[in-house]
Amino acid sequence: MQGSSHILERRIVTIGGGSGGFIVNRGLNRYPGRPTAICTVFDSGGSTGKLRDEFGSLPQGDIRRCILALANDEYDTLREIFSHRFQGNGSGLSEHNVGNVLLLAAEQLWGPIEGIRRISRLLDAHGEVLPISIDHATLVAELSDGSSLEGEGAIDTRGYNDTRTIVRVSLQPSALICREAAEAIQKADLIVLGPGDLYTSIIPNLLVEGAAEAIHDSSARVIYVANIMTKYAETRDFSVADFVETLFAYGIGRDCLDAVLVNSGVIPKKLLQAYQAKEKAFPVVFDAGAEERVRLRSEKIVCADFLSKPGLVQDLIRHDSTLLARHILDL
């Protein structure tokens, strides 16, 4: 890897959400530099959805995760409190997350962007977290039987007996990219898409008006981190090529990616069987046919063992955040 002084000069922007957004930003946080994490804000489930419906606030879930990913490791107590979820029977705070409530208070006091910045400073976050938009919109999915579902939660948590597939997703009403996010993308040296749920964490950012244009206007290299496993409700039977081609179908502002990162690590058979039985999740295919299709859309393919070994010990299939960040910076 190149010298740390050069890393400090790099303006890295990550675009995504969910646990994937946490993983990639957590890894980058271990290296010099201050990445900018741009999050989707169209979540409608859980604590985030309740606060959005009651107070009209931005959904805080992905913003909270990215702030935690970039937070100072020495602030253990603050990080633990920030992650705490209230318990209670029928209480107004029941099931709400302290971080979500703090972000709501900060938004009401200082507005969405400044509120996020002040909470980030509270945890000494080594970077900036921005919403892709401050407009209120709902993610809508059209399914293979002609029906539609509204809300990220409804789309993402469909039962395993629901065999319908997603035909397309959209935002209703439309949303405009916020100025700060557009400027960060345009000034970036490196833009990282993924990993994360394709239709509910990655693509919603591309649906925002001005997002693809900002990527187009940037001189940054654009990298996509492919998921390790499929997700039944969204991407069952998908190969890496299917993920990449779907991104281009929604428009990423480029004709070609600079690199696609693909896991080549071998998942233990017993763990694979557990995922298949519990979640109907399978490894994302990257065979010769998928590789040929990806090469039509990417200048480079990086295959490496990205599996988190501590995760495997806990029976979890996850990217290793440090290895992922190292390969991203090597590019």
ChimeraX attribute file (.defattr): number of C-alpha atoms within 10 A of each C-alpha:
attribute: neighborCount
match mode: 1-to-1
recipient: residues
	/A:1	10
	/A:2	9
	/A:3	8
	/A:4	12
	/A:5	10
	/A:6	11
	/A:7	17
	/A:8	14
	/A:9	12
	/A:10	17
	/A:11	18
	/A:12	26
	/A:13	28
	/A:14	26
	/A:15	29
	/A:16	32
	/A:17	31
	/A:18	22
	/A:19	18
	/A:20	25
	/A:21	29
	/A:22	24
	/A:23	25
	/A:24	30
	/A:25	31
	/A:26	23
	/A:27	20
	/A:28	26
	/A:29	23
	/A:30	17
	/A:31	17
	/A:32	16
	/A:33	19
	/A:34	21
	/A:35	26
	/A:36	24
	/A:37	31
	/A:38	27
	/A:39	29
	/A:40	28
	/A:41	28
	/A:42	31
	/A:43	26
	/A:44	22
	/A:45	18
	/A:46	13
	/A:47	20
	/A:48	23
	/A:49	22
	/A:50	15
	/A:51	20
	/A:52	19
	/A:53	12
	/A:54	8
	/A:55	11
	/A:56	12
	/A:57	22
	/A:58	27
	/A:59	27
	/A:60	27
	/A:61	25
	/A:62	28
	/A:63	28
	/A:64	24
	/A:65	26
	/A:66	31
	/A:67	31
	/A:68	24
	/A:69	26
	/A:70	27
	/A:71	24
	/A:72	20
	/A:73	16
	/A:74	10
	/A:75	13
	/A:76	12
	/A:77	11
	/A:78	17
	/A:79	18
	/A:80	12
	/A:81	12
	/A:82	20
	/A:83	16
	/A:84	15
	/A:85	16
	/A:86	13
	/A:87	12
	/A:88	10
	/A:89	8
	/A:90	8
	/A:91	10
	/A:92	9
	/A:93	15
	/A:94	13
	/A:95	16
	/A:96	19
	/A:97	22
	/A:98	18
	/A:99	25
	/A:100	25
	/A:101	17
	/A:102	17
	/A:103	26
	/A:104	24
	/A:105	16
	/A:106	19
	/A:107	19
	/A:108	13
	/A:109	11
	/A:110	13
	/A:111	15
	/A:112	20
	/A:113	18
	/A:114	14
	/A:115	19
	/A:116	25
	/A:117	19
	/A:118	16
	/A:119	19
	/A:120	24
	/A:121	16
	/A:122	14
	/A:123	21
	/A:124	17
	/A:125	24
	/A:126	23
	/A:127	23
	/A:128	19
	/A:129	26
	/A:130	25
	/A:131	26
	/A:132	29
	/A:133	28
	/A:134	20
	/A:135	18
	/A:136	18
	/A:137	21
	/A:138	20
	/A:139	25
	/A:140	21
	/A:141	23
	/A:142	18
	/A:143	17
	/A:144	13
	/A:145	11
	/A:146	9
	/A:147	9
	/A:148	15
	/A:149	17
	/A:150	17
	/A:151	19
	/A:152	21
	/A:153	17
	/A:154	16
	/A:155	22
	/A:156	18
	/A:157	12
	/A:158	15
	/A:159	12
	/A:160	12
	/A:161	8
	/A:162	9
	/A:163	14
	/A:164	17
	/A:165	16
	/A:166	19
	/A:167	13
	/A:168	15
	/A:169	21
	/A:170	20
	/A:171	19
	/A:172	12
	/A:173	11
	/A:174	14
	/A:175	19
	/A:176	17
	/A:177	23
	/A:178	19
	/A:179	12
	/A:180	15
	/A:181	24
	/A:182	22
	/A:183	13
	/A:184	23
	/A:185	28
	/A:186	20
	/A:187	17
	/A:188	21
	/A:189	17
	/A:190	22
	/A:191	27
	/A:192	23
	/A:193	25
	/A:194	26
	/A:195	26
	/A:196	25
	/A:197	23
	/A:198	22
	/A:199	24
	/A:200	25
	/A:201	28
	/A:202	23
	/A:203	26
	/A:204	26
	/A:205	29
	/A:206	25
	/A:207	21
	/A:208	21
	/A:209	16
	/A:210	21
	/A:211	24
	/A:212	21
	/A:213	18
	/A:214	20
	/A:215	23
	/A:216	17
	/A:217	15
	/A:218	22
	/A:219	15
	/A:220	20
	/A:221	16
	/A:222	23
	/A:223	23
	/A:224	24
	/A:225	23
	/A:226	21
	/A:227	23
	/A:228	24
	/A:229	25
	/A:230	23
	/A:231	20
	/A:232	24
	/A:233	24
	/A:234	20
	/A:235	20
	/A:236	17
	/A:237	15
	/A:238	19
	/A:239	23
	/A:240	25
	/A:241	23
	/A:242	17
	/A:243	20
	/A:244	21
	/A:245	16
	/A:246	14
	/A:247	18
	/A:248	18
	/A:249	11
	/A:250	16
	/A:251	17
	/A:252	22
	/A:253	18
	/A:254	16
	/A:255	12
	/A:256	17
	/A:257	22
	/A:258	19
	/A:259	22
	/A:260	24
	/A:261	22
	/A:262	21
	/A:263	21
	/A:264	14
	/A:265	13
	/A:266	11
	/A:267	14
	/A:268	11
	/A:269	9
	/A:270	10
	/A:271	15
	/A:272	20
	/A:273	14
	/A:274	13
	/A:275	18
	/A:276	14
	/A:277	11
	/A:278	10
	/A:279	15
	/A:280	17
	/A:281	21
	/A:282	20
	/A:283	22
	/A:284	23
	/A:285	19
	/A:286	18
	/A:287	11
	/A:288	9
	/A:289	11
	/A:290	16
	/A:291	15
	/A:292	12
	/A:293	15
	/A:294	25
	/A:295	16
	/A:296	14
	/A:297	19
	/A:298	18
	/A:299	12
	/A:300	17
	/A:301	17
	/A:302	14
	/A:303	14
	/A:304	14
	/A:305	15
	/A:306	21
	/A:307	22
	/A:308	19
	/A:309	14
	/A:310	12
	/A:311	13
	/A:312	14
	/A:313	10
	/A:314	9
	/A:315	15
	/A:316	15
	/A:317	21
	/A:318	19
	/A:319	23
	/A:320	19
	/A:321	21
	/A:322	20
	/A:323	18
	/A:324	25
	/A:325	19
	/A:326	15
	/A:327	15
	/A:328	23
	/A:329	16
	/A:330	10
	/A:331	14
